[in-house]
Amino acid sequence: MFGRSSAGRRALTAAALTVLSLGVIAPASAAPTGPLAPVSASLVSTLGTVADALPMSVLVHGTDLAAADAAVRAAGLTKLTSFSRIGVVAATGTAGQVRAARTLPGVTYVEGNDPIQFFASSGTTATRSRLAQQTLVGANGAKLDGTGVSVAVIDSGIDPTHPAFTGADGATRVVRSLKGVCLTEADPTTSCLLDVPTFVDTDLLAVGGHGTHVNGIAAGNNYTLSDGTTVGGSAPGAKIVSLSVGAALLIIGADSALNWVLENHAAPCGAGVPASTCPPIKVINNSYGPSGGGEFDPNSATVKIQRQLAAEGVVTVWANGNDGGDGSANLSNPAGTDPTPGILSVASYNDLGTGTRDGSVSEFSSRGATANSATWPDISAPGENIVSACRLYLPICATGLQPMNGPGLLDLGTYNVISGTSMAAPQITGIVAQLFQAAPSASPGDIENALKSTAYKYAAGAPYQPVGPYTTSYDKGTGLVDVVAAVAAL
């Protein structure tokens, strides 16, 4: 479905990680004397070795929000934001204050503000999404292109003026745009996300480009470029909610965006805006995660939020990572390995320039551990040499090395080629929008089952093995997504 380039090559991501200085914080409160609440793996060694005065930011989990709030205040930490639905407060302070917070009543877990990164290392017809758009209709009678669904994309931002996101009426299909400010502003607010006008290029503000490319893969308009390359997203009829968390990522910012979706998915533009203008969010794309994978943490705020989202009818999609591997160790993005129905991890498929469904799993695509099927990706989608919206003056777009002109006379260098599981995940995100259009009452578990039970079993890579109701593999999951078959299953 998406344009390819036979000369395309993967490029290393330009998204650098930044550990932000939090400045001088007040001294810790009283020294810890009570039993210690457990902490995330990243904090174990840190709290065991660093001085009390070291600045840090954390997520304090409580038996409820009031308990977490009280502990943050009592320990002398400064609140950044709170996640009321899961009883978590994000705060900044010193290591000594964090140690003190662990002893306080009602604190159940303390989580580090770990760095994460985008999974881009710089389409095809293989997913059959384009065929579904052309031949099938949804429950609303419209062609199956995601109409009636909003997709949320948590990323570096979006260029809403790009031709990929302009509707038939000339207006942008970006119906809500938010910019993360936690830990990046001198005076952080309690929301961590600020509304910006839907005509503002938040990708440019973030000095990114990754987000625009990802949004184009999920929901970009169908075009034939001047050189004959066909481009377009899985759900070009969907509306887009962009949550810009910048080009340098920390987990508090990403979790704040996930939490915003949890609190607003039913009416993302506000209670007074009709669903015909701004439909409910039914799927979230997350093309980021920790480098090198990691152990799944069911106590993390990320997992608590995405499980509540699934319970409320929203699918969460994760890029599985760009760390390759041979199955001897788990390199999968930990959040995506959540076994909760409706939480999907996506491996990258490479059609080898043939446009067919019998290619291979990308070399860079992260593998799970052969000995632990819980770490395996759920499904594959094309992620290698993908052409999508990307302006040359943005860093990640400049790494693509194959700029292409858009549909208009002035659209010079507005598309480019990038590879990564970052590019595979939004194909699934747009496809999920198509499936919800076909079956609006489907549950996230129904959507996952339709995708995995009908996936095309391309042969390259590890053999498929029976695991539960599916046959799957440690490198490519249940196989290559097949939209037409999945719609039939629903």
ABEGO torsion letter per residue (X at the ends): XBBBBAABBBBBBABBBBBBBAEBBBBBBBBBABBBBBBBAAAAAAAAABBAABBBBBBBBBABAAAAAAAAAAAGBBBABBBAAAGBBBBBEBAAAAAAAAABBGBABBBBBBBBBBBBAXXBAAAGAAAAAAABBBAAGBBBAGBGBBBBBBBAEBBAABAAABBAAGBBABABBBBBABGABABBBAAGBBBBBAABBAAAAAGBGAAAAAAAAAABBBBBBAAGBBBEBABAABBBBBBBAEABBBAAAAAAAAAAAAAAAABAAEAABBAAABBBBABBBBBBEBBGEEBBBAABAAAAAAAAAAAAGBBBBBBAEAAEEAGABBABBAAAABABBGBBBBBBBBAGGAGBAABBBBAABBBBBAABAAABBABBBBABGBBBBBBAABAAAAAAGBBBBBABAABBGABBBBBEAAAAAAAAAAAAAAAAAABAABBAAAAAAAAAAABBBBABEBBBBBBEABBBBAAAEAEBBBAAAAAAAX
